[in-house]
Amino acid sequence: MRKLKLDELNRVDIQEFKEQEKLPVVVVLDNVRSMHNVGSVFRTADGFSIEKVILCGITAQPPHREIEKTALGATQSVEWEHFEDTLAAIDSLREQGYQIIAIEQAENSTMLNTFKPSVAAKYALIFGNEVNGVSDEAMQNIDECIEIPQFGTKHSFNIVISAGIVLWDFFAKLRL
């Protein structure tokens, strides 16, 4: 088997990406401290053609070389916005008709494998801080909580792994 060369992948350019239909999903990063995680989320958001990334609180903003190390240019293709406060971002998204969903381990959460997104809905997925998860304030203002099933000894996945799993799941359920 032969690996494909970059020019054989037939990827769209940035302008085509900006014009193509997006997955009706916004990723909200709630005080994510690692710039490498921020960049990786941008790259994943590009890969699944989501609408936007919203950076909240201490989450670093482009342009920054530490973000670009992992984003590899995705900060140019994926729309993004910054809010000083995650609750302000939630309020804005709710006004725009988004269903607000935390990705967290919580009482009465819905397991990702059983969650059925609607093709008629728009979703804002909140991913939290690497140590503390989604903030308590944000958790008090969500519509639903989705949990990724886990079967090992660790308590959680890295935020980038979580984003990849959840965005793939939404993409597969809504587009494939």
Residue pairs with C-beta under 8 A, 6 or more apart in sequence:
12 20
14 76
14 77
17 46
17 49
17 77
18 77
18 79
20 49
21 49
22 49
22 50
22 51
23 48
23 49
23 50
23 51
23 167
23 170
23 171
23 174
23 175
24 51
24 121
24 122
24 123
24 174
25 48
25 50
25 51
25 122
25 123
25 124
25 125
25 167
25 170
26 50
26 51
26 52
26 53
26 54
26 93
26 98
26 122
26 123
26 124
26 125
27 41
27 45
27 50
27 52
27 53
27 54
27 124
27 125
27 127
27 163
27 167
28 54
28 56
28 86
28 89
28 90
28 93
28 124
28 125
28 126
28 127
29 38
29 41
29 53
29 54
29 55
29 56
29 59
29 127
29 159
30 56
30 57
30 59
30 86
30 126
30 127
30 128
30 129
30 134
30 135
30 138
31 56
31 57
31 58
31 59
31 86
31 128
31 129
31 132
31 135
32 38
32 41
32 55
32 58
32 59
32 127
32 128
32 129
32 130
32 159
33 58
33 59
33 129
33 130
33 131
34 130
34 159
35 60
35 64
35 66
35 67
35 69
36 66
36 67
36 69
36 70
37 70
37 130
37 158
37 159
37 160
38 55
38 59
38 60
38 67
38 70
38 71
39 66
39 67
39 68
39 69
39 70
39 71
39 72
39 74
39 75
40 70
40 71
40 160
40 163
41 53
41 127
41 159
41 160
41 163
42 53
42 62
42 67
42 70
42 71
42 74
42 75
42 78
42 80
43 70
43 71
43 72
43 74
44 160
44 163
44 164
44 167
45 53
45 74
45 78
45 163
45 167
46 74
46 77
46 78
47 167
48 167
48 168
48 170
48 171
50 78
50 167
51 79
51 122
52 78
52 79
52 80
52 81
53 78
53 79
53 80
53 81
54 80
54 81
54 82
54 83
54 89
54 93
54 124
55 61
55 80
55 81
55 82
55 83
56 82
56 83
56 84
56 85
56 86
56 89
57 83
57 84
57 85
57 86
59 82
60 66
60 67
61 67
61 80
61 82
62 68
62 71
62 75
62 80
63 75
67 75
68 75
81 89
83 89
83 92
86 126
86 135
86 137
86 138
87 137
87 138
87 141
90 100
90 124
90 126
90 138
90 141
90 142
91 141
93 100
93 124
94 100
96 122
97 122
98 122
98 123
98 124
99 121
99 122
99 123
99 124
99 143
99 144
100 124
100 126
100 141
100 142
100 143
100 144
101 123
101 124
101 125
101 126
101 142
101 143
101 144
101 145
101 146
102 126
102 128
102 134
102 138
102 139
102 142
102 144
102 145
102 146
103 125
103 126
103 127
103 128
103 134
103 145
103 146
103 147
103 148
103 162
103 163
103 166
104 126
104 128
104 133
104 134
104 139
104 145
104 146
104 147
105 133
105 147
105 155
105 156
106 139
106 145
106 147
108 145
109 145
109 146
109 147
110 144
110 145
110 146
110 147
111 146
111 147
111 148
111 149
112 146
112 147
112 148
112 149
112 165
112 166
112 169
113 149
113 169
115 146
115 169
116 173
117 123
117 170
117 173
117 174
119 174
123 170
125 146
125 163
125 166
125 167
125 170
126 134
126 138
126 142
127 134
127 159
127 162
127 163
128 134
128 135
128 138
128 159
129 135
130 158
130 159
133 156
139 145
146 166
148 157
148 162
148 165
148 166
150 156
150 157
156 162
157 165
